[in-house]
Amino acid sequence: MPTARARRTGRKAGGGSSEDEIQRALKQRLMTQLHMPENEVCADCTTRGPRWASVTLGVWMCIRCSGIHRHLGVHISFVRSVNLDSWTEDQVRFMESWGNARANAKFCAHGAPNKPRESDDARTVTRYIKDKYVHKKWAADGDPPPKAAPAPRAAPAAASSSAE
């Protein structure tokens, strides 16, 4: 039987709640995405090690660019921290299906200039981000194809010969 404290807080007597476990699993999946080469640099500048994401655009970004995205409004960019915010399964699935390479293939399809450098002033970065996501200055008309799913495993030899 759970202790009075466990009943009050919704936590199991042995430690974290099932929601904590779900969040840990979701954040582990996010960290897997962040370790992919395409996501190791901010989508909108040259800062390495992004820890923020736009769950409406599917991009990973640094803290400075996340502040600029927040000012665009949630109807354009809904920003979440990998470490500080809670995530839903749908949000994580969306980030897994997009990422910086696919998003840049969409939003920079028609000759976008080089991304601002980490050392560029906030005005330069803000102008780039607004041109990219609000004005869609360089965007393709449609979405690029989704990331390739892992190839299915080959059937064992015995199973394929018996099916013939």
Contacts in CASP RR format, 6 or more apart in sequence:
PFRMAT RR
TARGET T0000
AUTHOR 0000-0000-0000
METHOD contacts of the structure
MODEL  1
MPTARARRTGRKAGGGSSEDEIQRALKQRLMTQLHMPENEVCADCTTRGP
RWASVTLGVWMCIRCSGIHRHLGVHISFVRSVNLDSWTEDQVRFMESWGN
ARANAKFCAHGAPNKPRESDDARTVTRYIKDKYVHKKWAADGDPPPKAAP
APRAAPAAASSSAE
2 12 0 8 1.000
2 13 0 8 1.000
3 13 0 8 1.000
5 11 0 8 1.000
6 12 0 8 1.000
6 13 0 8 1.000
9 17 0 8 1.000
10 17 0 8 1.000
11 17 0 8 1.000
11 20 0 8 1.000
12 18 0 8 1.000
23 86 0 8 1.000
23 87 0 8 1.000
26 87 0 8 1.000
26 88 0 8 1.000
26 89 0 8 1.000
26 92 0 8 1.000
27 82 0 8 1.000
27 83 0 8 1.000
27 87 0 8 1.000
29 92 0 8 1.000
29 96 0 8 1.000
30 53 0 8 1.000
30 82 0 8 1.000
30 87 0 8 1.000
30 92 0 8 1.000
30 95 0 8 1.000
31 82 0 8 1.000
33 39 0 8 1.000
33 60 0 8 1.000
33 95 0 8 1.000
33 96 0 8 1.000
33 99 0 8 1.000
34 40 0 8 1.000
34 49 0 8 1.000
34 50 0 8 1.000
34 51 0 8 1.000
34 60 0 8 1.000
34 82 0 8 1.000
36 99 0 8 1.000
38 99 0 8 1.000
38 100 0 8 1.000
38 101 0 8 1.000
39 50 0 8 1.000
39 60 0 8 1.000
39 99 0 8 1.000
39 100 0 8 1.000
39 101 0 8 1.000
40 48 0 8 1.000
40 49 0 8 1.000
40 50 0 8 1.000
41 47 0 8 1.000
41 48 0 8 1.000
41 49 0 8 1.000
41 50 0 8 1.000
41 100 0 8 1.000
42 48 0 8 1.000
42 49 0 8 1.000
42 50 0 8 1.000
42 60 0 8 1.000
42 61 0 8 1.000
42 62 0 8 1.000
42 65 0 8 1.000
42 115 0 8 1.000
43 50 0 8 1.000
43 59 0 8 1.000
43 60 0 8 1.000
43 61 0 8 1.000
43 65 0 8 1.000
43 99 0 8 1.000
43 100 0 8 1.000
43 103 0 8 1.000
43 104 0 8 1.000
44 59 0 8 1.000
44 61 0 8 1.000
44 62 0 8 1.000
44 65 0 8 1.000
44 68 0 8 1.000
44 115 0 8 1.000
44 116 0 8 1.000
44 125 0 8 1.000
44 128 0 8 1.000
44 129 0 8 1.000
44 132 0 8 1.000
45 62 0 8 1.000
45 64 0 8 1.000
45 65 0 8 1.000
45 115 0 8 1.000
45 116 0 8 1.000
45 117 0 8 1.000
45 118 0 8 1.000
45 120 0 8 1.000
45 125 0 8 1.000
45 128 0 8 1.000
46 115 0 8 1.000
46 116 0 8 1.000
46 117 0 8 1.000
46 118 0 8 1.000
47 62 0 8 1.000
47 64 0 8 1.000
47 65 0 8 1.000
47 118 0 8 1.000
49 62 0 8 1.000
50 60 0 8 1.000
50 61 0 8 1.000
50 62 0 8 1.000
51 62 0 8 1.000
51 63 0 8 1.000
51 81 0 8 1.000
51 82 0 8 1.000
51 83 0 8 1.000
52 60 0 8 1.000
52 61 0 8 1.000
52 62 0 8 1.000
52 63 0 8 1.000
52 65 0 8 1.000
52 66 0 8 1.000
52 69 0 8 1.000
52 79 0 8 1.000
52 80 0 8 1.000
52 81 0 8 1.000
52 82 0 8 1.000
53 59 0 8 1.000
53 60 0 8 1.000
53 61 0 8 1.000
53 79 0 8 1.000
53 80 0 8 1.000
53 82 0 8 1.000
53 95 0 8 1.000
54 61 0 8 1.000
54 69 0 8 1.000
54 77 0 8 1.000
54 78 0 8 1.000
54 79 0 8 1.000
54 80 0 8 1.000
55 78 0 8 1.000
55 79 0 8 1.000
55 80 0 8 1.000
55 91 0 8 1.000
55 94 0 8 1.000
55 95 0 8 1.000
56 74 0 8 1.000
56 76 0 8 1.000
56 77 0 8 1.000
56 78 0 8 1.000
57 69 0 8 1.000
57 76 0 8 1.000
57 77 0 8 1.000
57 98 0 8 1.000
57 103 0 8 1.000
57 107 0 8 1.000
57 133 0 8 1.000
58 94 0 8 1.000
58 95 0 8 1.000
58 98 0 8 1.000
58 99 0 8 1.000
58 102 0 8 1.000
58 103 0 8 1.000
59 98 0 8 1.000
59 99 0 8 1.000
59 100 0 8 1.000
59 103 0 8 1.000
59 104 0 8 1.000
60 95 0 8 1.000
60 99 0 8 1.000
60 100 0 8 1.000
61 69 0 8 1.000
61 79 0 8 1.000
62 118 0 8 1.000
64 122 0 8 1.000
64 125 0 8 1.000
65 125 0 8 1.000
65 129 0 8 1.000
66 79 0 8 1.000
66 81 0 8 1.000
67 79 0 8 1.000
68 122 0 8 1.000
68 125 0 8 1.000
68 126 0 8 1.000
68 129 0 8 1.000
69 76 0 8 1.000
69 77 0 8 1.000
69 79 0 8 1.000
69 129 0 8 1.000
69 133 0 8 1.000
70 77 0 8 1.000
70 79 0 8 1.000
71 126 0 8 1.000
72 129 0 8 1.000
72 130 0 8 1.000
72 133 0 8 1.000
72 134 0 8 1.000
76 133 0 8 1.000
76 134 0 8 1.000
77 133 0 8 1.000
80 87 0 8 1.000
80 91 0 8 1.000
96 147 0 8 1.000
97 146 0 8 1.000
97 147 0 8 1.000
98 147 0 8 1.000
99 147 0 8 1.000
102 144 0 8 1.000
102 146 0 8 1.000
102 147 0 8 1.000
104 112 0 8 1.000
105 140 0 8 1.000
105 144 0 8 1.000
106 139 0 8 1.000
106 140 0 8 1.000
106 142 0 8 1.000
106 143 0 8 1.000
106 144 0 8 1.000
107 132 0 8 1.000
107 133 0 8 1.000
107 136 0 8 1.000
107 138 0 8 1.000
107 139 0 8 1.000
107 140 0 8 1.000
108 132 0 8 1.000
108 138 0 8 1.000
108 139 0 8 1.000
109 138 0 8 1.000
109 139 0 8 1.000
109 140 0 8 1.000
109 144 0 8 1.000
110 138 0 8 1.000
110 139 0 8 1.000
110 140 0 8 1.000
111 138 0 8 1.000
112 132 0 8 1.000
112 137 0 8 1.000
112 138 0 8 1.000
113 128 0 8 1.000
115 128 0 8 1.000
116 124 0 8 1.000
116 125 0 8 1.000
116 128 0 8 1.000
131 137 0 8 1.000
131 138 0 8 1.000
132 138 0 8 1.000
132 139 0 8 1.000
END
